[in-house]
Amino acid sequence: MSGACYIDTSALAKWYLPESRSDEVEACVVARAPLAISTLTVVEMRALLARRRRERHIDARQETRIFVTFEDHIRQGHLVRHAVDDGAVEAAGRVIAALSDHPLRTLDALHLAIVRELQVGELATADRMMAAAARSMGLKLVRFD
């Protein structure tokens, strides 16, 4: 899959929710589609939307509508979902060990392991810590932070 772009949840959320740099994320999606995501992204998107609802930034109808739109984008091929397997989980531990100077969160390390496993050329993210770790791994970045 070399040459593709993996978009993490921090950036992808900006495509569905009005946030700073949302227009830039939409332009990225249009220019680089299809973008790679993982089953981890699907779970994180569900959790992010539920949190936004609990914080009263969106209501239950908006939460459902946004998640359905997200799933439609996967079905339509704008986003290509890749399974997370035990190998990626084990590789995340190796990413954490190799980048021990970076304060990586568990799921960010897992995203980075998936990116490496998929051999994608770029990572789109709005997460500064993840971007710094990705840069140390030699990944090309598309940043939205």
C-alpha positions as CSV (number, residue, x, y, z in Angstrom):
1,M,0.0,0.0,0.0
2,S,3.0,2.3,-0.3
3,G,2.1,5.8,-1.3
4,A,-1.2,6.0,0.4
5,C,-2.1,8.3,3.3
6,Y,-3.3,7.1,6.7
7,I,-5.6,9.5,8.6
8,D,-5.9,9.2,12.3
9,T,-9.0,10.0,14.3
10,S,-7.7,13.4,15.5
11,A,-7.6,14.7,11.9
12,L,-10.6,12.7,10.6
13,A,-12.9,14.1,13.2
14,K,-12.4,17.6,11.6
15,W,-14.0,16.3,8.4
16,Y,-17.2,15.6,10.3
17,L,-17.3,18.3,13.0
18,P,-16.8,22.0,12.5
19,E,-13.4,22.6,14.0
20,S,-10.3,24.7,13.4
21,R,-8.8,23.6,10.0
22,S,-11.8,21.5,9.0
23,D,-11.7,23.0,5.5
24,E,-8.1,21.8,5.1
25,V,-8.9,18.3,6.2
26,E,-11.7,18.2,3.6
27,A,-9.3,19.3,0.9
28,C,-6.8,16.6,2.1
29,V,-9.5,14.0,1.9
30,V,-10.6,15.1,-1.6
31,A,-7.0,15.3,-2.9
32,R,-5.7,12.0,-1.4
33,A,-8.7,9.7,-1.3
34,P,-9.0,6.9,-0.7
35,L,-7.4,7.4,2.7
36,A,-6.4,4.5,4.9
37,I,-7.9,4.0,8.4
38,S,-8.2,1.0,10.7
39,T,-10.8,-0.7,12.8
40,L,-9.2,1.2,15.7
41,T,-10.3,4.5,13.9
42,V,-13.9,3.2,13.8
43,V,-13.9,2.6,17.6
44,E,-12.2,5.9,18.3
45,M,-14.7,7.8,16.1
46,R,-17.6,6.2,18.0
47,A,-16.0,7.2,21.3
48,L,-15.2,10.7,20.2
49,L,-18.7,11.3,19.1
50,A,-20.2,9.9,22.3
51,R,-17.9,12.2,24.3
52,R,-18.9,15.2,22.3
53,R,-22.6,14.3,22.9
54,R,-22.0,13.9,26.7
55,E,-20.2,17.3,26.7
56,R,-23.3,18.7,24.9
57,H,-21.3,19.8,21.8
58,I,-23.6,17.7,19.7
59,D,-26.9,16.0,20.4
60,A,-27.9,12.3,19.9
61,R,-29.3,12.9,16.4
62,Q,-26.1,14.6,15.3
63,E,-24.0,11.8,16.8
64,T,-26.0,9.2,14.9
65,R,-26.0,11.2,11.6
66,I,-22.3,11.8,11.7
67,F,-21.5,8.2,12.5
68,V,-23.7,7.0,9.7
69,T,-22.0,9.4,7.3
70,F,-18.6,8.1,8.4
71,E,-19.8,4.5,7.8
72,D,-21.1,5.6,4.3
73,H,-17.7,7.1,3.5
74,I,-16.1,3.7,4.3
75,R,-18.7,1.9,2.1
76,Q,-18.2,4.4,-0.7
77,G,-14.5,3.9,-0.7
78,H,-13.4,7.4,0.5
79,L,-11.9,5.6,3.5
80,V,-10.4,2.2,3.4
81,R,-10.6,0.3,6.7
82,H,-7.8,-2.1,7.6
83,A,-8.2,-4.7,10.3
84,V,-6.1,-4.5,13.4
85,D,-4.5,-7.9,14.2
86,D,-2.3,-9.2,17.0
87,G,0.8,-8.4,15.0
88,A,-0.1,-4.7,15.0
89,V,-0.7,-4.8,18.7
90,E,2.7,-6.4,19.3
91,A,4.3,-3.9,17.0
92,A,2.8,-1.1,19.0
93,G,4.9,-2.3,22.0
94,R,8.0,-2.2,19.8
95,V,7.1,1.4,18.7
96,I,6.8,2.5,22.3
97,A,10.2,0.9,23.1
98,A,11.9,2.4,20.1
99,L,10.5,5.8,20.7
100,S,10.9,5.8,24.5
101,D,11.7,9.6,24.5
102,H,8.2,10.3,23.1
103,P,5.2,10.3,25.5
104,L,3.2,8.1,23.2
105,R,-0.3,7.0,24.3
106,T,-1.1,3.4,23.7
107,L,-3.6,3.9,20.9
108,D,-1.3,6.4,19.2
109,A,1.4,3.8,19.2
110,L,-1.0,1.3,17.8
111,H,-1.9,3.7,14.9
112,L,1.8,4.2,14.2
113,A,2.3,0.4,14.2
114,I,-0.5,0.1,11.7
115,V,0.9,2.8,9.5
116,R,4.2,1.0,9.5
117,E,2.5,-2.3,8.8
118,L,0.5,-0.9,5.9
119,Q,3.7,0.8,4.5
120,V,1.8,4.0,3.8
121,G,3.7,7.0,2.7
122,E,2.0,9.7,4.8
123,L,0.2,10.2,8.1
124,A,-2.4,12.9,8.5
125,T,-2.9,13.9,12.1
126,A,-3.9,16.8,14.3
127,D,-2.0,15.3,17.3
128,R,1.3,17.0,18.1
129,M,2.7,14.1,20.1
130,M,1.8,11.6,17.5
131,A,3.3,13.8,14.8
132,A,6.6,14.1,16.7
133,A,6.8,10.4,17.1
134,A,5.9,9.8,13.4
135,R,8.6,12.2,12.3
136,S,11.1,10.2,14.4
137,M,10.0,7.1,12.5
138,G,10.7,8.9,9.2
139,L,7.1,9.3,8.1
140,K,5.9,12.1,5.9
141,L,3.3,14.2,7.7
142,V,0.2,16.1,6.8
143,R,-0.5,18.1,9.9
144,F,-3.7,19.8,11.1
145,D,-2.7,20.8,14.7
